[in-house]
Amino acid sequence: MTKMNEEFLASMREAMELLRTAGPLEATGFIQRALRGIDAGAQPRAQPETRVQPAQVVEALLPRPAGAERPAAREETRVRPDKAEHAPHGDSHGAGHFSARTYANHAGQRGYKLYVPGGDKGRPMPLVVMLHGCTQDADDFAVGTRMNALAERHGFLVAYPVQPMTANPSRCWNWFNPADQQRALGEPALIAGITREVMASHQVDADRVYVAGLSAGGAMAAVMIQAYPELYAAAGVHSGLPCGSAHDLPSALAAMHGGKMGAGAGAAEAGPRRPLIVFHGDADTTVHVSNAGRLLLAFEGGVSLDGKPQRSRGGRTFTLRHLTSPDGIDAEYWLIHGAPHAWAGGSARGSYTDASGPDASAEMVRFFLAHPMRK
């Protein structure tokens, strides 16, 4: 990274402090000046040699948890969950397949990895589509969430769409772009296309197809359940934001830190379309916990935190709320006390994980399998 880019990213950190202390309007003005290559003091700057993308600005503001280096890419296509880091979720002795694939349609092209559990199930299986967070990839997310081991244990497939650096320099799903928030356009069209391709090439139970994600992936999972309610039976959002929360970089930063939501967020508030399970840490400094409440506004008119605190096996306490919409659609809200911006109960071998939290992967799978497509 050039010295000029380092200065630019430093100015973005100043913008985040402005967002916290002075509000989104002041922070937005600062960001706009920085994007034009002008200092906050209105002194002209030379243009940087390498143009900084908005997504790099977002990534610069994300904390780097200790030990969060991405694991080296793995080449194996056969996995023995009983011998791997996945083992805490079961002792199955079947060898599943974890293979890389590519999908293309009118919206572009994306790679993805598919985990198929071992053994001949002889029946249609559920499918879980997992959307990674910024800086992550399929291998990292699979290791961190241990979802493949759960797939082996319960008998379902897992697809991991991969956001390339060509689409976003930090590998974030572009949840804040209007063109990536709509059915049949952009990234939603690609993720839905990957889902349908797996359904066409494998024995998939069409009534048990689910989508989940972390952070930017969680925000995109919220988009997918709104845009494709006929495709996904339920969704899981971990440390994410509601569909339509933002329409550009400044509004994304404001929404991430609990500021004013975009006008499009009203779609989620108007009424849930499918069951939803939400996890969020109340010490998350990257995506403010208020976004979890906004995701659930249409369930019982909102989220009250009067549930009884419980303690997870890892040590963290959490408050679990069960909610139901006026139309009888279920939701669960797991508020994890003291937890940062990380996947609860995840493996330390993956990035952005918090092993001390309740097991988000296992609880999502339980919730999903209890909620087939509602006709």
Secondary structure, DSSP 4 states (H G I P E B T S, - for coil): --HHHHHHHHHHHHHHHHHHHT-HHHHHHHHHHHHTTB-TT--B-PPPSSPPPHHHHHHHTS---TT-PPPPP---SEE-TTTSTTGGG------EEEEEEEEEETTEEEEEEEEE-SS---S-EEEEEEE--TT--HHHHHHHHTHHHHHHHHT-EEEEE---TTT-TT----TTSGGGSSTTSHHHHHHHHHHHHHHHHTTEEEEEEEEEEETHHHHHHHHHHHH-TTT-SEEEEES---TTS-SSHHHHHHHHTT-PPPGGGHHHHH--SS-EEEEEETT-SSS-THHHHHHTTTSTTS----SPEEE-TTS-EEEEEEEE-TT--EEEEEEETT--SSEET--TTSSSEETTS--HHHHHHHHHHT-PPP-
